[in-house]
Amino acid sequence: MKKNILHIFLLIIVLIQFNCSKDAGPQDPTVPNLIFPNNNEACFDGNIINDTQSDVNFQWSLSTNAINYEVVVNNLANQSTQVFGSSTNQLEITLTNAEPYSWSVNAIGEDGSTPASSDTWKFYLAGKNVINYAPFPPELLNPRSGGNLTPVNGTIILSWNCTDVDNDLDSFEIYLDNLNATTLIKSVPYETLTTEVEINVENRKDYYWKIIAYDSNGNSSSSGVYGFRTN
């Protein structure tokens, strides 16, 4: 009888220790969902400050176990990035009008937990007297900057994504050379979200490339330059 009581007592202790150890660590925050500004749209709801700036009220869903948030805003025209802190699920940020932006939110939990990152959305902040917006700068997918590629029969595939708030994308210019991506090698029409083009290259060479997107109104945007090397 005493042995049974002892066994039950030891079992209770083990269960208590197990539950305590299981609950001891900090809980990771859940992924926040972006709400506003809307993805791939022009934002007309900014509070105008002057001819060049507006306040935009960024909004996202609350994350379980989050203590605070980081709002990461990237100006896609000049590739400048700003990070803003917030203790709630919204934040008013002053931005330059008529510029393309991307944004995301990081949910930050207790010390020792892993932050959770949202998707990344893009938008154009409306500008005074702007009727038609340039395409978002093309996002270069492959080859990535600093990557290495092995040509197949002397060719590789360039690929990129591009969107436009006015849905009037028209064409792309491909620039590629061994110095600074200033040599136009081909123009291709816009057909789908992701464009892939096969090009001729040489082995064991450094290359630099960029894509310029055009819409049907003649507006344009540049991806910026990526470099890669062939094997």
N, C-alpha and C positions, 0 to 999 in steps of 0.2 A: 504493500500500500504506500509506504513511504517512498519507494522507488518511483511509483507512478506519479506521485505528487511532485517529486524532484524533476522527473522528465517533463511534466507539464510546465513547471516553473521555468526550466531552461528553454523550452520551446517559446514561451511568452517573451522571454528576454531576447531571443534571436529574432522573433518577429518585430519587436519594438526597434531593435537596432537596424534591421533591414529597412523598415519604413522611414526611420530617421535618416539613414544614409541616402535613401532614394529621394527624399525631399530636401536634402541639405543644399544642393547646388542651385544657383540662380536660373530662372526660366528664361529661355530665349524669347524675344518679342516676335510676334507674328508679322507677316509681310503687309505693309500698308498698300492700299489701293488708291491710285491717283483719281481725282475727281475733276478738278479745274485748275488751269486752263485745259480745254479739250485737246485731244491728240490730233495732229495734222490739220488744224484749223486756224483761222485768224481770230485773235482775241480782241473783241471790240468793247469788252466790259471793264477796261482799265480806267482808273480815276485819273483824268488828265491833270498833270501838274503844270506843264508849260508846253511849248511847241515841240519839244524834243523828248519829254519824259512822261511816264504814267506809272501809277501805283497799281500793281496787279495782286489780287487776293488769291493766293495759292491755297488749294484745299485738297485734303486726302482723308482716307478713313483712319479711325483710331486703331492702334495696334495693341493687342493684349500684351501685357508685361513691359510695355514701353514706358520709359521715364521721360524721355524727350526725343526730339527729331532733328535731323539735318536735312535741309532743302538744298539740293545741288542744282544750280542754274548755270547753263553753259551758253554763251553767245556764239552761235554757229557761224556768224560772219567773221569774227576775229579770234575765235577759239579761246576766249577768256572765260574762266570758270570762277564762280563765287559760291561759297557755302554759308548758309544762314541757319542759326539755331532757333528752335521753337519748342515751347513746352506744351503746345496744343496742336490740333490737327488742321491749323490754318495759319497763314502768315502773309502779311502785305509786304511786297517787295517793289522797290522803285527800279524801273527798267527803261531803256532807251526805246523810243517808238520806231516802228517800221523796221525792226530787226528780227531775224529768226532765232529761236531759242530751243534748247532741250532742257528737260528738268526731271528730277527723280527725288525720292525721299528715302532716307535711311532712318529706321526706327532703332533707337538706342535703349538698351535695357540696363539692368544692374551690372556692376563690375563683375567680370567673369563670364557674362553672357555674350552671345554672338549677335551683332546687329543684323537686322533684316532689311534688304533693299527692295524697293519697288521696281516696276518696269520703268523705262525711260520714254517720256512723251516729248513731242515737238509741237511748237506753235509759232505763229507770227504775231507779234504785238502790232495792232493796227496803228497806222500812221496817218497824219493829217493829209487829206487829198490823195491818198494812195488808193487807186481803184483796182489795180492788179498787182499781185505779189510775185516776186521772183521765186523759183523753185527752192526748196530746202537744199542746202549743199549736199551733193551726193556723198553717201557713206561707203567708203571703199571697204570691200569685204575680203578680196583675195587678189594678189598676195597682200598680207598684212605688212605694216611697216617694220622693216628689219628682218623680214622673213627670208627663207631660202626655198627655191623651187627647182625641181629637176625637169627640164624641158622634155617633152615627148615628141619625137620627130621634129625637133627644132621649134616647137611652139609651146605656149602656156595659155592659160585662161585668165583673163581679167574679169572680175565681177564686182558689181556695186548695186546699192539700193538708192532710190530717189523718189521723193514724193513732192506734191505741190498742193497748196491749199485751194487753188483755183481749178485744179484738175485740168490744166492745159499744157502739161509737159509735151515737148515736141521732139527734141533731139539731144544728143550728147556729142561732145568733142573729146577724143582721147589723145592725151599728150604723153609721150614716152621718149626718153633718151638716156644717155649715160651720165648726164651732168645735172640738170635742174628741171626737167619736165617742161621744157618750153617748145618742144617739137611736136607739131600736130601730125599724127599718123593716120587718123581715121575719124570720120563722122558716122554716127549710127542713129537711126530713129528710135524714139521711145516706144516701147511695146508693153512691157510689164514692169512690176515693182522692182524685180531683180533683173539686171542686164548682164549677160555674159558674152565676151568677145574673145575669139582666139587670135593671138598675134604671134609673129615670128620673133625669136630672140636667139642670142648666141650663148653658148655655155661659158661658165666662169666669168660672168660680167656683172657689174653693178648697174642697176637700172633705177630710174625715178619716174613716177607716173602720177597723173592727176586726171580728173574728169571735170569738164565744164558742162553744166546742164542749161538748156534753153527752153523757154516756153514759147507758145505761139505768138506772144506779144513782144518777143525779143528780149525779155528779161533773162538774166543769167546768174548763175552761182557756181562757185568753184569748191571742189572737195578739199583743197589743200594737197600737199605733195607727200607721197609715201615712197620710201626706198626699199629695194629688195635686191637679192643676189641670186643668180642662177648657178646651179651646180655643174 
